[in-house]
């Protein structure tokens, strides 16, 4: 009798589990469902645009270090991969088809301030310890928009997915400088956060011109914005491990991408011996470039967590 009860109990539990699984899988997801999710592309970690200082580093190093913003090349920055993380929305429009859109972004607004000697106070009194403040501001951003469609197929809770997106991305930024010590005829090389370095050095890349022997930057657009548009494709799986909640893993690639960089420049100020006053000098850094990338080299591995309602 006890064995019969155990068998009947097992059958009841098994039947309940199967019915619950059937009920669950029939609802994952229904046509008309909307899904929200977060994607994470681990392949982009090593190739992301340096738009933020690294943890456990100093902000000054991000500006003036060997690989800092002052050393950033003026040439076009290549855009081709997914952002490291993005937010995504899906709409299941048919049994096997889903519309989707995503946005990913990464960046920083940095306001770096540093004390420097007050040149006027020092000229009046060599023992003066008065200070003034120099400010360096940088806005560096990268953003990625994608809109496309996804095909889904497969039994039960494990689905095969394949999709294609129209991708738009841009990245770049600028730096702005304000100084505590003014340039005057009596103080043509004031104390600044970049130091009184001669022209052509790492911290002072003023090229010379207009009779200006020494100049300092007031605005840098060496990281001028690069815009890109392309086609992105992906293929992988989506696993519904609980009702309306899934994990996804897809391989992504960008078979074609067009990019365009705008003109970049740096503006300096300095005392001109020709005019006898402070002048602005614009140094053209790059006239702009464009590029077209094609092939399957631009690969990514995108993981996602999705919730449907």
Secondary structure as UniProt FT lines:
FT   HELIX           2..25
FT   TURN            26..29
FT   TURN            31..32
FT   STRAND          34..41
FT   HELIX           42..44
FT   TURN            45..47
FT   TURN            55..56
FT   HELIX           59..64
FT   TURN            66..67
FT   HELIX           69..71
FT   STRAND          85..92
FT   STRAND          97..117
FT   HELIX           119..124
FT   TURN            126..127
FT   STRAND          131..153
FT   TURN            156..157
FT   STRAND          158..178
FT   TURN            193..194
FT   TURN            199..200
FT   TURN            210..211
FT   STRAND          212..220
FT   TURN            222..223
FT   STRAND          226..242
FT   TURN            243..244
FT   STRAND          245..261
FT   STRAND          264..272
FT   TURN            273..276
FT   STRAND          277..286
FT   STRAND          290..294
FT   STRAND          299..308
//
